[in-house]
Amino acid sequence: MNAETEERRKTLRWRDIVVACVVVFAFVALDVVTWRMGYSSLESVMWMASFLAMVGLPAIIARHRKIDLGFCTVEKLFSWRDLLWGMGAMAILFVPIVVGHGVWMTHGLGAKAAFSWSNFDAILPQIPSEILWQFLGVALPEEYFYRGFVQTNIAYRLEQSPRRSLQKYAAPISIALASMIFASLHVVNGGFVRLVTFFPGCLFGFLRYKTNGIAGAVFAHAMCNLMMFALNIQYL
């Protein structure tokens, strides 16, 4: 580790991570509250605030700490190799998502399965916009924030710990902590059952660690959500 890198790492702070997470949590909570109360215009404003917080707070903190934004988030946003990793992750998640979703819909919500390709007819016009929404409006900002900013900075802090055990296991600990924060935010708009997002979150975190980017995590995240979208219409 060179002197410049060492100095930049010293500028990172735990409180920056905590403050950023609290701000994002607050905007997400307000987004959900306004949506449930039927204030559609205000809900759109709060969603935009949540989006801007996820993509903007890392830049604000990096500027305040006078460090490189890429250094404290992700130095590369896309590569085809990362995308292949994301496809591999989806191969792992496909069966658990289908089975888990089916169990929850039938036993948790009492819905009845009614699988048919014709079920897609009514939503065909929505599919292009849903794909764009899941990739650009959901997966990209969330992965940039949780895996790019939160996970990266937790790992950096742990690597600077005087305890060798924390240094040694900085990667898995940072993946787990970032996934816990990720899952807790999902509880706000889906109840405690959404804590299950901790597990795909860990896989997204592994992709971030393995590839040093977020393209794979963004792809896997968006595809998971699109799978849920496709599966939801197969139940009555």
Secondary structure per residue as TSV (DSSP state, phi and psi in degrees):
chain	resnum	aa	ss	phi	psi
A	1	M	-	360.0	123.1
A	2	N	-	-80.2	169.4
A	3	A	H	-64.0	-37.4
A	4	E	H	-64.3	-45.4
A	5	T	H	-62.8	-43.0
A	6	E	H	-59.5	-42.8
A	7	E	H	-66.7	-40.1
A	8	R	H	-66.8	-37.0
A	9	R	H	-66.9	-31.3
A	10	K	H	-67.2	-20.9
A	11	T	T	-80.5	-13.9
A	12	L	-	-72.5	146.3
A	13	R	-	-133.3	143.4
A	14	W	H	-61.8	-40.1
A	15	R	H	-64.7	-26.4
A	16	D	H	-63.2	-41.6
A	17	I	H	-65.6	-45.6
A	18	V	H	-63.2	-47.7
A	19	V	H	-61.0	-44.4
A	20	A	H	-61.0	-43.3
A	21	C	H	-65.8	-40.1
A	22	V	H	-64.0	-42.9
A	23	V	H	-63.7	-46.6
A	24	V	H	-62.6	-43.9
A	25	F	H	-57.6	-43.9
A	26	A	H	-63.0	-44.2
A	27	F	H	-67.5	-39.2
A	28	V	H	-63.8	-43.3
A	29	A	H	-61.4	-44.4
A	30	L	H	-65.0	-36.1
A	31	D	H	-59.9	-46.8
A	32	V	H	-66.6	-43.0
A	33	V	H	-61.2	-47.0
A	34	T	H	-66.5	-33.9
A	35	W	H	-66.3	-44.9
A	36	R	H	-68.9	-27.3
A	37	M	T	-85.2	-4.8
A	38	G	T	84.5	13.3
A	39	Y	-	-87.3	79.9
A	40	S	H	-61.4	-41.7
A	41	S	H	-66.1	-44.7
A	42	L	H	-67.4	-35.0
A	43	E	H	-63.2	-38.4
A	44	S	H	-64.2	-38.7
A	45	V	H	-64.7	-43.1
A	46	M	H	-68.7	-35.2
A	47	W	H	-64.2	-42.8
A	48	M	H	-62.6	-37.2
A	49	A	H	-64.6	-40.1
A	50	S	H	-63.5	-43.9
A	51	F	H	-60.8	-48.0
A	52	L	H	-65.3	-33.5
A	53	A	H	-65.7	-43.0
A	54	M	H	-65.2	-39.8
A	55	V	H	-93.7	-21.3
A	56	G	H	-95.1	-35.3
A	57	L	H	-59.5	-42.5
A	58	P	H	-56.7	-39.2
A	59	A	H	-67.3	-40.7
A	60	I	H	-64.2	-44.6
A	61	I	H	-67.1	-40.7
A	62	A	H	-62.6	-40.7
A	63	R	H	-66.8	-41.4
A	64	H	H	-64.4	-39.8
A	65	R	H	-85.5	-4.2
A	66	K	T	58.6	48.2
A	67	I	-	-125.1	162.9
A	68	D	-	-70.1	130.5
A	69	L	H	-60.2	-42.2
A	70	G	H	-63.5	-32.3
A	71	F	H	-66.2	-36.6
A	72	C	H	-99.4	7.2
A	73	T	S	-131.7	-93.3
A	74	V	-	-141.3	135.4
A	75	E	S	-84.0	-15.2
A	76	K	-	-141.1	135.4
A	77	L	S	-94.4	-25.0
A	78	F	-	-150.9	142.2
A	79	S	-	-157.5	150.4
A	80	W	H	-65.5	-31.9
A	81	R	H	-63.3	-41.5
A	82	D	H	-63.5	-37.6
A	83	L	H	-63.2	-38.3
A	84	L	H	-64.1	-38.5
A	85	W	H	-60.8	-40.3
A	86	G	H	-63.7	-38.8
A	87	M	H	-64.1	-39.3
A	88	G	H	-63.5	-38.2
A	89	A	H	-63.6	-39.2
A	90	M	H	-66.2	-33.0
A	91	A	H	-62.7	-34.7
A	92	I	H	-73.8	-37.8
A	93	L	H	-84.4	-17.2
A	94	F	H	-55.5	-56.5
A	95	V	H	-64.8	-47.8
A	96	P	H	-57.5	-36.0
A	97	I	H	-68.3	-46.6
A	98	V	H	-62.4	-47.4
A	99	V	H	-67.8	-47.8
A	100	G	H	-62.3	-41.7
A	101	H	H	-63.7	-42.2
A	102	G	H	-63.4	-42.8
A	103	V	H	-63.2	-43.6
A	104	W	I	-66.4	-43.1
A	105	M	I	-66.4	-42.0
A	106	T	I	-81.9	-43.5
A	107	H	I	-94.7	-32.6
A	108	G	I	-82.9	-41.4
A	109	L	S	-108.4	-8.1
A	110	G	-	73.1	21.7
A	111	A	-	-79.3	163.3
A	112	K	-	-115.1	131.1
A	113	A	B	-69.8	135.8
A	114	A	-	-144.2	67.8
A	115	F	-	-71.8	126.2
A	116	S	-	-164.0	139.2
A	117	W	G	-64.0	-25.7
A	118	S	G	-67.2	-17.9
A	119	N	G	-63.2	-23.3
A	120	F	G	-78.4	-16.3
A	121	D	G	-56.8	-42.3
A	122	A	G	-71.0	-22.3
A	123	I	G	-109.0	4.3
A	124	L	G	-53.0	-42.6
A	125	P	G	-64.5	-22.7
A	126	Q	G	-83.9	-18.1
A	127	I	H	-60.5	-47.7
A	128	P	H	-58.4	-45.1
A	129	S	H	-68.2	-33.4
A	130	E	H	-67.2	-38.7
A	131	I	H	-63.6	-47.2
A	132	L	H	-61.6	-42.0
A	133	W	I	-62.3	-47.0
A	134	Q	I	-67.7	-34.9
A	135	F	I	-78.7	-50.9
A	136	L	I	-92.8	-31.3
A	137	G	I	-93.5	-19.5
A	138	V	I	-120.9	-65.5
A	139	A	I	-64.2	-45.6
A	140	L	H	-62.3	-54.0
A	141	P	H	-64.6	-37.8
A	142	E	H	-68.3	-42.7
A	143	E	I	-70.3	-35.9
A	144	Y	I	-61.4	-41.2
A	145	F	I	-78.8	-56.9
A	146	Y	I	-71.3	-46.4
A	147	R	I	-89.1	-41.8
A	148	G	I	-70.7	-51.8
A	149	F	I	-89.8	-57.7
A	150	V	I	-64.6	-55.0
A	151	Q	I	-61.7	-43.6
A	152	T	H	-59.7	-46.6
A	153	N	H	-74.7	-31.9
A	154	I	H	-63.2	-43.9
A	155	A	H	-61.5	-43.5
A	156	Y	H	-61.0	-42.7
A	157	R	H	-64.5	-43.0
A	158	L	H	-65.5	-35.6
A	159	E	H	-65.6	-22.2
A	160	Q	T	-93.3	-0.1
A	161	S	-	-67.6	144.9
A	162	P	S	-70.8	-15.0
A	163	R	-	-85.1	122.4
A	164	R	H	-65.3	-31.0
A	165	S	H	-64.0	-38.4
A	166	L	H	-70.0	-37.9
A	167	Q	H	-62.2	-44.6
A	168	K	H	-65.1	-38.6
A	169	Y	T	-108.1	28.7
A	170	A	H	-58.4	-41.3
A	171	A	H	-64.1	-56.8
A	172	P	H	-64.5	-34.8
A	173	I	H	-66.5	-43.4
A	174	S	H	-65.8	-37.2
A	175	I	H	-63.3	-45.2
A	176	A	H	-65.8	-44.6
A	177	L	H	-65.9	-43.9
A	178	A	H	-63.2	-36.9
A	179	S	H	-70.2	-33.7
A	180	M	H	-65.3	-42.5
A	181	I	H	-65.1	-44.0
A	182	F	H	-56.8	-46.7
A	183	A	H	-68.2	-38.7
A	184	S	H	-63.7	-34.4
A	185	L	H	-67.2	-31.1
A	186	H	H	-73.2	-24.3
A	187	V	H	-62.7	-32.9
A	188	V	H	-57.7	-41.5
A	189	N	T	-110.6	14.2
A	190	G	T	-150.7	3.7
A	191	G	-	81.4	176.5
A	192	F	G	-66.2	-19.4
A	193	V	G	-62.1	-24.1
A	194	R	G	-73.7	-5.6
A	195	L	G	-61.1	-17.7
A	196	V	G	-62.4	-18.5
A	197	T	G	-66.8	-10.0
A	198	F	H	-58.1	-39.1
A	199	F	H	-71.6	-49.9
A	200	P	H	-64.0	-29.4
A	201	G	H	-59.8	-39.0
A	202	C	H	-64.5	-38.5
A	203	L	H	-67.1	-40.1
A	204	F	H	-62.0	-39.7
A	205	G	H	-65.3	-37.5
A	206	F	H	-63.5	-40.3
A	207	L	H	-61.6	-41.2
A	208	R	H	-61.7	-43.7
A	209	Y	H	-68.1	-41.5
A	210	K	H	-73.4	-36.9
A	211	T	H	-101.1	-14.6
A	212	N	S	63.0	22.6
A	213	G	S	-143.2	-174.3
A	214	I	S	-124.2	2.6
A	215	A	H	-60.2	-44.1
A	216	G	H	-63.9	-42.3
A	217	A	H	-66.9	-40.1
A	218	V	H	-62.4	-45.2
A	219	F	H	-62.0	-49.6
A	220	A	H	-63.9	-40.7
A	221	H	H	-62.5	-49.6
A	222	A	H	-63.5	-41.1
A	223	M	H	-66.8	-35.4
A	224	C	H	-60.4	-46.1
A	225	N	H	-65.5	-38.3
A	226	L	H	-67.6	-35.0
A	227	M	H	-62.6	-42.9
A	228	M	H	-62.8	-39.3
A	229	F	H	-60.9	-44.0
A	230	A	H	-70.3	-35.9
A	231	L	H	-74.2	-33.0
A	232	N	H	-59.6	-34.5
A	233	I	T	-80.0	-1.1
A	234	Q	T	-94.3	9.3
A	235	Y	B	-128.3	145.6
A	236	L	-	-104.4	360.0
